[in-house]
Amino acid sequence: MKLKVLHILTLAAFFAAPSIQAQRTIPEVEALLKKMTIEEKIGQLNLVTPGGGIATGSVVSSNVEEKIKAGQVGGLFGISGPEKIKTAQDFAVKKTRLGIPLFFGSDIIHGYKTTFPIPLGLSSSWDMELMKRTAQIAALEATADGINWNFSPMVDISRDPRWGRISEGAGEDPYLGSQIAKAMVTGYQGEDLMAKNTMLATVKHFALYGAAEAGRDYNSVDMSRLKMYNEYLPPYKAAIDAGVGSVMSSFNDIDGIPASGNKWLLTDLLRDDWKFNGFVVSDYTSVNEMIAHGLGDLQAVSALSLKAGLDMDMVGEGFLTTLKKSLEEGKVTEEEITTACRRILEAKFNLGLFDDPYKYIDKKRPAKDILKDENRALAREAAKKSFVLLKNEPKNLPLQKNATIALIGDLANSKDNMLGTWSPTGDPQLSVSILQGFKNVAPNAIISHAKGANITDDPALAKKINVFGERVTIDKRSAEVMLAEAVALAKEADVVVAVVGEATEFTGESSSRTDISIPQSQKKLIRALAATGKPLVLVLMSGRPLVLEEELALPASILQVWFPGVEAGNAIADVVFGDYNPSGKLTATWPRNVGQIPIYHSIKNTGRPQPTAEFEKFKSNYLDAPNTPLLPFGYGLSYTEFEYSNLKVTTAQINQNEPLTVTVSVKNTGDFDGEEVVQLYLKDVVRSITQPVKQLKGFKKVMLKKGETKQVTLTLTPEDLKFYNSNLEFVAEPGDFEIYVGTNSEATSTAKFSLN
């Protein structure tokens, strides 16, 4: 091993805890910095992707091999596998003057080869330990393939389901989003970054990306600091507090300055206020894109970004090609370049790459750690816990395992659409189709399948959806022929199960939609199946909340399954046939129509609120629709029913910095064992600023056997009562509070207390 840096003797002392953000100076890094030329320092700030791999030539970034050997690359993404990564690491370690090892990054958004449900689906489990476990398995598999840096978790709050990337996050709520951010960071990074099965996590997209205007990707964001601090920033802060090693800047502007060049965001807030000591990487070419924002040429925006606090430039190579010139012209300082380089080197030190650049390269690990049975078992568990039962009237579910079933829909026998968006490391052909899952779980059922309709009949839309492979096929048969075949099967069946909704790439990056209803081709199919009079179950696949008023009005049961991942078919069959009682709850409000957007549970009252469902003139309302959502945040049914009673608080008055204990009795009054997510919402009756009608401040998932009653205890901490006031001070103001506990955000069980 040709390492021309000081050997590290006391690594363990630095890695006793998951956080890598304690203030310290690393002598080995400082010694290395003194040896480096300005060109070598700038080289560490360059992140590139060879696309097709170094051995077969560049696809995206050019001359990658030569740049690595010249010391002009700090990290790579887009390659995997021990052999390819060893080849690249050899170039860095053995062919450069100082032998500085590379990072190897990847977008591992919801699993590596073992693909879990999309993040919006996973969040619907409300199970933090489960989410942590999925991140641990993702880290185990990715590190087995040589990857040591993950561009996840994505924690952007989104209240606009038109935005395609709502599928990648945890929905609309800052409290729930913060709990998920902590769980994911802890899962990826573990308690020891030196371990070979943990990896560096990246919280993204910093910041406010989920509030893009009109739900259009990459669009402008404009909001008050109060809204930022109270509603959009908390999940990023939670990831920082959990010790996340890196932060990715977002594409959007904030206060008129793009995030990648925003000093207030990257330095004043992130480093000075939040004390983050990791490194910041740009999103893909976001530095270069500041030119289109109108902030100058490549040299100008690169200098602006460095001075703002950006440390690493993804793909655009503006830092590589312009920073030395900017230094010579006095537009940046050597100390600014050195500071950014120091942060990169410290992160590599924290991963143990200087001690052993090849620690993640083990040819035996892929076969041992990737897609093993227990990983797939966890994927199946995660999927079924993510499903949300939207309706079960009449009670068509669960199905009998010896029924005659007409399984209808293009998505019912599709492997290509099971993994969901942002699963580039997964293999769709390894996924379990719904048809196969039904056969696996209910071998005695008589199952027939018909396509019934295309996912969409629009060739132009299909072309846009099929950018990353064929997700939508338009059948050569006519719509009438396909529909007739499906109806004929339905008439001969005991029950009809129609798998409908979106194809994988209807959501994700650059996949915004103005029409978020089920495509018309499938709507016609659903109407025809309902008209047969046979019991109807809709298995709904999507990466966002949908407009579903027509379908909810039908005499049908509806199970929302998102995009469930590699074990999709088995997990769906587990729930449909009653081997698992659905327990998922929505983490984003479902609108009645697009005109209600944005709609979310923690809205504020206006000066003219409409207190009832009845229309009142000169109140805040619509002429053509109610204010209420189609389905509220936190909503989700079960095959059983739950009854809440005896809501109590430990005391009617508490002092500042004193926790409050809340108890409630929950009884399973139905005929199935089941899990319930008990949700606690808080209302501050009087504040110095306007406030949400209620805010999620606690939840607990409990298992109840049929007939069983449990007393559930929830705790409100002093932090839960605080908010950012008009001076951006994080305070709790004395006064009266109301608590709401129940099965969703429309909970009606109430209790009161006062803060002294």
N, C-alpha and C positions, 0 to 999 in steps of 0.2 A: 504494500500500500504506500503510495507516494503522497504523503501528507506533509506539507511544509508549514505546519502550524504547531503551536505548543500542544502537547498531549494533555488531555484532561484527566485529573486524578480523583477529583472529589465530586463526581456528577450527582451522586445520590443526595447530597445536601441540598441541591437546588430543586429536587423534584419530589419532595415529600407530599406535596399537595397539587391538585389539578391546576391551580392558577399559576400563570407564568408572568404575572404582572407586578410582582413586588419590586419596588425600586431597588436597583442594585447596579453595580458595574461589574461586568464579567472581564476579568484580567486577560483571559485568552483572546477575547474579541478585541479588546483595546490593543493588545500586542499585534494582532493581525492587521488592524486598521493602519497602524504605523508603517507597515510594510507595503501597503497597497498604493498603487498609482491612482490618479484621478480617473483614468480610463477604467481601471479594474473596479473601482467603487461604483461608477456609473453602470458598468456591466451587471453588477448584482441587482440593479433596479429594473432589469429587463426580463419580463416573463413572456415566453413565446410558445407556440404550438407547432410541431412539425406535421400535424395532421396525419398523414399516412405512415408516419414513423421514420426515424432517421435512416434505417436500413434501406427503405424503398424510395426515399426522396421526400422533399417538402411538398405540402399541399397548401398551407395557409401562410406560415412564416417562411421566408426564403433563407437558404444557406445556413440552416440551423447548426449543422455539424461544425462548419467553419467558425461560426460565432461562438459556439461553446469553447472550442479550442483557443479562440482569441480572448477568452475571459469576458465575453460580452453577454452572457446569459446567467441569470440568477436562478431560474426555474423553468420547468417545462410542464405543460399539461397536454392531454390528448394522446398520450401513449401509456401502455400498461403491459404487464407481463415481466417476469424476472429477466428474461434475456434482453428484451429491448431496453429496459431501464438500466440494466448493467452496462450495456453498450454506451448509453448516453452518460452514465455516471463515470465510466472509464475516461471518456473524453474530458470531463471536468476535473477529475482527480489526478489523472496521469498525464494529461496533455497540456495543462495550463501551468503557469509559473508558480502559483500558490496552492494549487490543488483544492480549491474551495468546492465542496459538494453542491449538487443541485437539489432544489425542491422538485417533487413530482406531484402535481395537483390534478384534481378531477372534479367534475360536477356529479356528486353522489347524493342526489336529492332525496330519494326514498328507497334506499337500498342499492347495493352494488350489483352483483349477479342475482342474488336473491332479492327480487324486487317486491317491496311492500306497497300498500296502498299509497296513492298520491297524498301529499301532506295534508290537504284539506280533508281528505278522508280519515287519515290517521288522527287528526285533531278531534274528529267526531267521536273517537273512543273515550275522550276525557280521562285517559289512563296514562299518567305520567311515567309510571314504571315501565309500561309496555313500550312507550315511545323511546324511553332511554335504552331499552333492550334492542329495539330495531336499529338505533344508532350504533350500538356496540357491535351488532352483527355486520352492519355496513362497514365499520372500521376494520373488523376482523378480516372480511373478504377483500377489501381494497388494499390493505397493507400486505395481504398474502400475494397480491398481484404487483407489489412494489410501490404503491401510491402512499404518500405520507402527508398529504395536505388536501383537505376537502373544502369545496366552495359551498358550504352548508353549515348552519341552517339559514333558510330564508324566513325572516320573521316580519315581513312587511304587513302592517295592518291594511286590510282592504274592505271597503264598504260598497264596492261597485262591481257586481258580478259580470258586467260587460268586459272587464279587464281579464284577459286570458290567464294572467299569472296569479290570479286568486287561487288557482289550483295548487300552487306551490307553497302556500302559507297556511296559517292557522285560523284564518277568518277575520272577524271584525273586532274582537275584544282585546284590549290591552292587558287585562289581568290574566286571562287564559293564555294569550300569546306569550306573556312573560314566563309563565310556568313551563310552557312547552319549550321556549328558548333555552331555559336552564336545563331541562331534561335532555335535550338534544346535544348541547355542548358537553355536558357531563358524559353522555354516552359515547361521543366521538373521542374525547380527550382522556377519559378515565381519570384515574388518580395518579397516573405516572406516564408522562409523555415520553419517557425513555423506553417504555414497553414496546415490543414489536407489533402488538395488536391494537395500538391506539394511534391516533393521527391528529394533526393540527386542524382545528375547525375554523370556519370563517363565517361571521355573522354578516348577513346582507339583506337588502341593499340599502346602505346607509346614505341617505335616509329619505323616508316619506314616499318611496316609490309607488306604494300601493294606492296613493291618492292622486294618481295621474288624471288630469282633466278629461272628461268624457269617456273615461275607461279605456282610453287609447294608449297603447304601449309607448313608452319613451316620452310621453307628453309632459307638459309643464305641470308643476305643482305649486300652489300658492295658498298658504294658510298662515294664521296668526301663530305667534310663539306660544300662546296659551293652549291652542289646539295641539300643537306639536308636543309640548311637554306633558300634557294630561292624557292625550289620546293616542299619539303615534310613536313617540320615542320610548315608552317603557319597555317594550320587548328587546330593543337593542341594548338598553341599559342593563336589563336582566342578563343578557348574554355576556356583557362586559363583566358584570359582577360575578358571573359563573367562571370567569377566567378564560374566555375565548382568546385564541392566540392571534387572530387576524380579523380585519374588517374589510369589507368590499364596498367601495363607494358606488352610488347609484347613478343612473343615466340622467335623471331629472335635475332641474334647477331648484334652488331653495333661496328665497329672497332675491331672486334674479341672478344668482350665481350658480352655475352647474356644480353638483356635489363634488366632483373630482378636483375642482379648483376653489372650493369654498373654505376659506380659512376659519371662519366662525364655526363651521361644522366639524372640520377635521382636527383643528387645534384647540380653539377656545372651548368648545363643548366636549369633544371626545377626549382630549388629553388633559387640558387644564381642569375642567370641571369633573369629568368622570375618571380621571387618572388612568386612562388606558395606556399601557406601555408596550403593546404589541406593534404590529405593522399594518399599514393600510395599502391595499392593492386596488387598482382601478377595475371597473368592469370592462368587458371586452371593447377595446378601442375608445373608451369613453373620454380619454384625454383628447384624442384626435377629433372627436365629435364636438368638442367645445368650439372648434372652428365654425361649424354650422350654427352653433348658438350665437355666433357673432362676437367672440372674445379675442379674435386675432389669429395669426398664423400658427403653424405647429410649434415654432420656437416660443412664441409668446404664451400659448396655452400650456406648454410643458413647463416653462418656468413658473407660471402662475400656480400650477398644480403642486410642484415641488415645494414652493414657498407656503402653500396652503397646508401642507402636511401629508401629501400623498407620497408613499414610499416606493411603490412598485407599479410599473406601467404594463398592463396586459395587452400584448400583441401589437399595439400601435407603434412602438419603438420611437416615440417622440423623445423620451428621456435619452435613449441611446444615441440618437442622431443630432440632438440640439443642445444638451446640457453643457457640454464642454465649451461650445461657442458662447452660450449665455454666461458661463463663468468668466470667460475671457472678456466679455463685454460688461461685466459687473452687474448682470441681471439676476444672478443667483450667487450664493457664496459657497466656498468649499465646505464650510461647516454644515450648510444645509444638505449638501450631497453626502457628507460623512454621516450625518445624523440618520438619514434614510438608510444608508448602507449598514450602519450599526444595527438598526432594528431588524433588518433582514438576517444579518449574521447571528444576532442573538436568538432569533427564532430557529435557525438551523442548529445552533448550540443546544437549545431547549429540547430539540428532537433527538439529540445525540448523534447527529450526522458527522460532526467533526471527530467524534470518538470512533465511529464506524459508518462510513458513507454507504456501506452495503448491507446495513442491518435489516432492511426490508426486502432484501433479495435472497430468496430461498426457493429453489425450484421444486421442493417437496410441498411447500405450503399451499399452492393453488388446489391441488387434488385433495389435500387434507382439510382445508378450511372453507372452500367455496362451494356453495349450493349443496352442502351436506344435508342429511335428512332433518336434523334438528333445526337448521336454518329455515328450511321450507315449512317445517311445522310451526315455527314462529310467524312466518308469513301468512299461513292459514289462520292462525289465531288473531293476528293483527287485522286481517281483512274482515273476518266475521264480526269483530268488535267495532269496526268502523261503520258498519251498515246502519242506516237509519230507517226504521219503519215509519213511513209517512201516513199510511192509512191501512186499516184492516177491517173495512166495512163493505159487505158482510165479511165475517171472519173466515176468509178463504185460506188463510195461513195459520198454522203450518199444513203442508200437504201430506196426504197419506203416501207411504212408500210403495204401495201396490196400485197406485192410481194409473189411469190412462191419461197421458199428458200430451197436449199439443204444445211443443216448445217452438215459439215463433220469433223471427227476427234475424236480421243479418248479423247482429252482435252476438246471437246465441251460439254460433258455431265459429267464432272468430278468435284466433290466438293473437292476431296483430293488434287488437284493441284492448287487451287485458292489462297491459303494464301502465298505461297512462303516459302523459307528457313528461319530459325531462327524465327519461330512463335510458340514456344513451349507453350505459354499461350493461343493460339487461338484454336478454335474447327473447323476443316475443314467442319464438317457436318452442321455448321450454315452458311456456305457460300452459295452464290447464283451461281448456275452453269450458263454457257453461254446459254445453251438451255432454261433454265427457265427465264433468263433475256430477251431473245428475245421474249418469250411469254408474259412477263410482259409489255414490252414497245411497242410491235407491236402485239396486240391480233388479229388483222385482217389478219396478214400474215399467209400463209400456210407453215408450217415449218416441214420438215422431217429430220431425223437424221440417219446417219450411221457412224460407227467407221472408216471404210476405211482402217485402218492400225494400228498396234501397235505403241506406242511411240517409242519403240525399239524392234527389234526381238532378241536381244542378251540376253539370260538368265543370263549370268554372270554379265552383266552390270545392269540388272534389280535387281538382288540380292543386289548389292551394293547400288542402289538407294533406296531400300525398307527398309533400316535400321531402320527408324523412323516410319514405317507404310507403307502400300501398296500404292505406288505412280504409279507404272508401273505394268500392268497386261498383260500377253501374252495370247492372245485369243487362244482357242482350235481350232478355225477354221483356215483354211489355209490363207496365205496372198492373194492368188488369189481369194478366195471366198469373202473376205472382200473388196478387191479392186473392184470387179465386182459389188457388192451391191452399193458401193458409186458412181461409174460411172453411174449406172442405175438411181439413184436418181438425179444425176447432169443433166442428159439428159432431165429429165422431169421438171426441175426447170427454173425459170426466171434468177436466179443468184445462184452462188455457194459460200458459205462462208466456208473456210477450216481453222480450228483452229489447228495450228501446232507449233512445237518447242520443248522446254525442259520440262521435269517433274520437280517438285519442287526441288528435291534433286540433280539435275544435277549441281546446284550451292550451295554455302554455304561453311561452314567449312569442310575441308578435301574432297572437291569436285572439284578438279582441272581436267581440260581436255586438252589433246593435240589436239583433233579434236573438233573444236567449230562450226562445221556446223550442220544443221538440220540432225537428224539421217536418214540413208539411207531408212529405212522403210517408213518414211514420205515423203522423196524426191520422191520416186516412186509414191506415192499417188498424190503429187502435179503435177507431170508431166502428169499423167493420167487425172486429172481433167482439166488441162490446154488444153489438147488435145481435149476435148469435144467441145471447141469453145465457151462455155458459159461464160458470165461475171464472173470473178473470184476475190474474195477477200480473202487474207490471213490474218488471225488474228494471230499474232506471239507472242508466250509466251516464255520468257527466263529471266534468271537472269544475263545475260552478253551480250556484243556485240557478234554477230554471223558473221560467214563468209557466205555471202548471195548473191554472184555474180550471181549464176544461177537463183535464185528466182527473183532478181531485173530485170533480163533480160526478164522475162515473161510478157505477156500482162495482168498484174494483179495489183490490188491495195493491199498495204501492210500496216497494222496498227500494230505497236509494242505496246503491252499492258503489258509487263513485267509479274509479278505475282501481280494481282491487289488487293487482299485482300478479306475481307468478303463480299463486295458488288460487286464482280467481274462481274457477269453476267449482272446486271442492268447497271453498268457503261459502259461496252463494248457496250451494246445495245443502250444506250444514244448516243454514238458517231457514231456507225454504221448507226443508223437510223436518224441522223442529229439533235437530240435534243441538242447536244453540239458539237461545232466545235473544232476539236482537236488543241491544242496549245503547246504540249510538244516539248522540244528540247533535243537532245542527250547531255549527259554530259560525254560521253566517245566516242572516235573515233572508228569507225567500220573498221577493216582491210579488205583488199581484200582476203588475205589468212594468215595463221598462220606465214608464213615466214616474214611478215612485222612487226611482234610484236617485241619490243614495238613501237607503232606508236601513236602520240599525236600531238595536234595542236601547242604547244609551243616548237617545236623542234628548234635546233640551226642550223644555216648555217655551212657548212664545208668550208674549204679553196677552195674546188672545187664543189660548188653547181651546180645542174642542173637547169637552169633558165626556161626551157620550158618542155613541156610534151614529146617532142621528145628525143629519146635516143641519148646521146653523149658519145663517148668513153673518158675515163679518167676523168669522172665526177662521183659524188657520186650517184649511181643508181643501179638498178638490170637489169640483162639481160632478165628476164622472167616476169617482172611486173613493172608498173609505181611506182613512189614514192608516189603518191597521195593515200589517203584512199578511201575506198568504200563509206563511209559516214563521213563527217567531224564533228568535235565537234561543238555543237550548232545547228546542223541540225534538221529540222522538218518542214513539210509542213502543210497546212491548206486547208479547202474547199474553201477558198478565196485566193486572192493574195494581196501582199503589195508592194508598190513602195516607195523607199527612194529618197529624194532630199534635196537640200539646207543645206548640212552639213556645219556648221560654228563653229568657236571658238571665244570666246569673245575678245581675244587679241592674237597677233602673238608672244608676248614675255611675260613671267611671271618671277617673282623673286622667290627665295627659300622661302618655306613656304606659297606660294600664290596659292589658288585653281584656276582651270581653268574650265569654263563653256562651254559645248559642246551642240549644238542644231542641230536637224535634223527633217525634215518633213517626216512623214510617212502617206501614203494614202492607204486606203482599196480600191483596184480597182476591186474587184470581186463581187460576187452575194450573199455572206453570211456575216453576222456580225462575227467578229472574234477577237481573241487576238494574239498579236505579241510580242515576246521577242526581244527588241531592244538591240543589243550587241555592246559594245565598246572595241576595242583592241588597244593596245599601242605598238609602236616600238621605242626603243631608238637607234638612228642612229649610234652613236659612244659611246662605253663604254670602261672602263679599263679592262673588262673581256668579254669573249664571251657571247652572249645573245640570247634569243629566237627570232625567226623571228617576232613573235607578242605574246602579253599576254593579256588575258581578264582582264580588269580593271573597268568594269562597265556594268550594264544591267538594263533594266526596262521593265516590262510587262505592255502593254497597250491594252485597249479594243477599237476597232474601228468598228463603224457601216458601212455597205456597202456604199461606196462613201465618207466616212468621211476622213478628213485629220487632223492630230494632230501634233503640234510641240512638240517634246520630248526633254527634257532637262536632260543631264547627267553631273555629276561633277567629275572631276579628282582632288583628294586631294593631298596635298604634299606627303603623305605617298605612294600614288600610283606610284609616280615617283622614289621611292627608291628601292634599292636592296642591297644585301650583297656583298661587294667587296672582294678582295683576302685577306684582313685583317679581314674579317667578321665584317666590320663596315657597319651599315645600312645607306646608303647615297644616295643622288640624285646628279648626276654629271651634270654640265652645258653642254648645247649642244642642238642639234636639235632632235625633236621627231616627229613621224608620228602617226596619229590617223586613225583607220579604224572602220567604223560603218556599221552594216548591220544585216542580218537575221541569219548568222552563222559565223564561224571562217574564212570562205573564203570571208569575206566582202571586197568590192572593193571601196566603197565611202571613200575618204581620205581627211584629212586636216593636216596642219603642224603647229607647234609652236616651240619656243625656250625657254630654261630655262637659265636665267642669273646666 
